[in-house]
C-alpha cells in the first residue's frame, strides 16, 4: 500500500492560479481524481482520470499527472472556489484519499 | 436523478453496534460497485469498505477489518454496513458512494449519516 500526500493548505488571491499537488509512491501508474468539499456539504467530483472534467464543472478546473504526482489547477480562482480539496486513487482493491488541502482565497 | 439516502446513524457507547443503511435510486443499483466512505469531524475523507456487484467480493480498510461488514440487497436497492465493537475513533459521517455511474470515480454522494461513539 502507499499514501497520498497533499499540502494542508494553499492560499491564492482572487483571479490568480491555485495549484494543489498530490504525491503518492505508486501514483505513477494510477489515475487520480479530485473532490471539492465546502463546509457542511458532501464532496463533489471535479476531476477524474487525471485530467477529465465532469459536466457542470467550470473550465477553470484542470488536472495533470506526471510521475508520482497529480496536480489540480484552478485558473482565475474565484471566492466560491474556497473549499477543501481531496485527491483520490485506487490501490489494487482499496481506495486511497489524500489528507485534504484547504484552499483559501484571500 | 441519482439519490443516495443514508440512515441508521446515532449515538452508541464504545463496544456497541450499529447498522447503517443506504437507499439508492435513480440508477441500476445492481450494476455498480458500492462503497462506504467516512469523515471524522474536522478531518479528511477515509474509505471504509467496498462491495462488488453481486456481493462476491468485499474489501475493508485496515482500521475496520474484522469489526465492520458490508452487504447489499440488489432487490431492494440497498447497501448496508454492520458496525460492531465500535470505538471512539469510528465517530464520523458515513457516506454511501457508488463508483462509475457517469464517470470513473465517486461521482455521486449522499448527505451521509452521523455516527457518534461516546460513553
Interface residues (C-beta under 8 A of the other chain):
Chain A: X31 X33 X35 X37 X42 X43 X44 X45 X48 X49 X52 X54 X55 X84 X86 X88 X93 X94 X95 X96 X97 X98 X99 X100
Chain B: X35 X37 X44 X45 X46 X47 X50 X57 X59 X61 X95 X102 X103 X104 X105 X106 X107 X109 X110 X111 X112
